[in-house]
Amino acid sequence: MLKINRFHSGLPYISILLTILLISGCADKLVCRHQVLETASMGVEKHLETRISIYKVSHPLWDAHAQAQVKVDGEWKWMDDWFGYVILGDEPALTPTGYMLFYSIPEYLEVLRQGSYRTGEK
């Protein structure tokens, strides 16, 4: 008679789930729509003009990404959080494949309140 150990029977599924999370690229972060608020607050703390962008991406798990920007020496720089460190760059973290919307922090909070965090549309 074949005896199945219940403890080990779920391990392949757990391994697959962990692999998917690591491949998705956000295993170290909150959901981007939440993380962007923390990142943007760092720009505000430094007295920099700060805005939040929502842009369309081509990704197997989601169709939009939120990312903060700050204006440095007259140019908008993208803010990216990497394990608690903010890195400024000239390009967004993901490649935009369509719309790109920009919001002040209060406007972005209103977008979240309305539940329209992906496209900014109702």
N, C-alpha and C positions, 0 to 999 in steps of 0.2 A: 504494500500500500504506500502511495506517495504522500508524504507529509509536507505541507507548505508552511513555512515559517512566516507568519504574518508581519513580523517586524521588517524582514528583508524584502517583502513583496512590494512595498511602496518606494524603495530606494531609487529605482530607475526613474520614476515620475518626479521625485524630488530633484534628482540630478538634472533632468531635462529642464525643469522650472528654473533652477539656479543658472543654468547655461543661458537660457533665454534672457534672464534679467541682466546678466553680464554683457551679453551681446547688444542689448538695447542701449547701452551707453549711459544710463542714469542710475546705475546701482548704488552710487555714492551720494545721490541727491534726492531731494524731495521732488515731487512733480514740478515741472518747470513753471507752471502758472503760480506756484507758491514760492519756489526758490527765487524767482525773479524779483519778488518784493524784498527779500533779504538783500540781494545783490544791489538793487536800486537804492536801498537805504544807505548803503556804504557810499554811494556817490553823493547822496544828499549830505551825509556827515562831513564830506570833504568840500562842501559848498560848491559843488559842480552842478551845472544844469543837467538834469537827469530825465530820461523818458524810457518808456517800455514799448517794445515792438512785439507784435504778434505776426508771424509770417508762415506761409504755407510751406510745408516740406514733403518730400517723398520718403516716407519711412514705413516699414511694415506694421508698426504698433500705434502710430498716431499720425495725424495729418497737419498739425500746426505746432509751432514752437514759440515760446515767449522768452525774450532776452532783453536785458537792460542795456541802455547806452548812456554815456556821459559825454559832454562837450569839453574837450581839452584843446586849448589853443585854437579855438574856432572850428575844430573838426569833431564830428561824432565818432566815438570809439565804442566798440562792442565790449561789454563786460561779460566775462565768463568765470564762473566759480569752479575752482578745482580744489577739493578737499579743504575748504575754508579760506583759500587764497583767491583773491580776485585778480584776474589777468585781463589787461586791456589789449584789444586787437583791432585791426582794420577790417576784418571780415567777420560775419556772423558765425556762430558755432556750427550750424548746419547750413546746407545749401538751400536758399529759398527757391521754390519752384512755382511761385505765383504771387498772390497778394502780399503786401507788406504794410501793416498798419502801425501807426505810432500814437501813443497815449501819454499824457501826464500821469503821474501816480494816482491822483484822485479820479481821473477818467478811467484808468485801468481798473480801479476798485469798483467802479460802477459797472464796467463790463462784466466783472466777476459776479457782482451782485445779481445781474440780469441772467447769469448762467450762459453767457454767449462768449466764453473764453477762447473759442477756436478761431472764429472769423471776425468777432466783434459785431456780428449781425444778430438781430433778434430772431 
